[in-house]
Amino acid sequence: MENLKNQLVEYLPPVFAATSLDSLTGNAMKWRTVQNIRARVRTGKGASGESIPNECFLRDGKRKVLIVRDPFLDWWLARLSYDESFEPEGTGDE
């Protein structure tokens, strides 16, 4: 996971518009998903530990939300796990 984090730190700007999250992550994480998680937590419907830390976000004016790369990556990468059931093509019995 550390290698992935290093690659993302090199690629992503330190602060970026939340609406660009989809394209910057190749749709691996979508802004709509982040909004849904934030809304569920605010309404008390989110799973325990699902909340995204406030330091992941800044607001520019009244509407524009910015994502702060490093704390956001810490949160996101903590959610990821390796898929142990995945078998790349050509490695199984054929």
C-alpha positions in Angstrom: 0.0 0.0 0.0 2.9 2.3 0.7 4.0 2.1 -3.0 0.4 3.1 -4.1 0.4 6.0 -1.7 3.7 7.3 -3.0 2.5 7.1 -6.6 -0.7 9.0 -5.7 1.2 11.6 -3.8 3.4 12.2 -6.8 0.4 12.4 -9.2 -2.2 14.3 -7.2 -1.8 18.0 -6.4 -1.7 18.8 -2.6 -5.1 20.4 -2.9 -7.7 19.9 -5.7 -11.3 20.6 -6.5 -13.5 17.8 -5.1 -15.4 17.7 -8.5 -12.1 16.5 -10.1 -11.8 13.5 -7.8 -13.3 11.0 -10.3 -10.9 11.9 -13.2 -7.8 12.2 -11.0 -8.4 8.8 -9.5 -9.4 7.1 -12.7 -12.9 6.6 -11.2 -11.4 4.5 -8.4 -13.0 6.9 -5.9 -15.9 9.1 -7.0 -16.9 12.5 -5.5 -20.5 11.3 -5.4 -19.4 8.4 -3.1 -17.6 10.8 -0.8 -20.7 13.0 -0.7 -22.9 10.0 0.1 -20.6 8.9 3.0 -20.5 12.4 4.4 -24.3 12.7 4.2 -24.9 9.3 5.8 -22.6 10.2 8.7 -24.3 13.6 9.2 -27.7 11.9 9.3 -26.5 9.1 11.6 -27.0 6.4 9.0 -23.3 5.7 8.3 -21.4 2.7 9.5 -19.1 3.1 12.6 -15.7 4.3 11.5 -16.9 5.3 8.0 -16.7 9.0 8.5 -14.2 11.0 6.5 -12.1 13.4 8.7 -12.9 17.0 8.4 -9.2 17.9 7.7 -9.7 16.2 4.3 -11.7 19.2 3.1 -11.5 22.9 2.7 -14.2 25.3 1.4 -13.4 28.0 -1.1 -16.3 30.5 -0.8 -19.7 29.1 0.0 -19.9 26.3 -2.5 -16.6 25.0 -3.8 -15.2 22.1 -1.9 -11.5 21.3 -2.1 -9.8 18.0 -1.1 -6.6 18.1 0.9 -4.6 15.2 -0.6 -2.5 13.8 2.3 -5.3 13.3 4.9 -7.7 12.2 2.2 -5.2 9.5 1.0 -4.7 8.3 4.6 -8.4 7.9 5.0 -9.0 6.3 1.6 -6.0 3.9 1.7 -7.1 2.7 5.2 -10.3 1.6 3.6 -8.6 -0.4 0.9 -7.6 -4.1 1.2 -6.1 -6.6 -1.2 -8.5 -8.9 -2.9 -7.3 -12.3 -1.8 -9.8 -14.1 -4.1 -8.5 -12.4 -7.3 -6.6 -14.6 -9.6 -5.0 -12.9 -12.6 -5.7 -14.5 -15.9 -3.4 -17.4 -16.8 -2.5 -18.4 -13.3 -5.3 -20.9 -12.6 -5.6 -24.5 -13.9 -6.3 -24.4 -17.5 
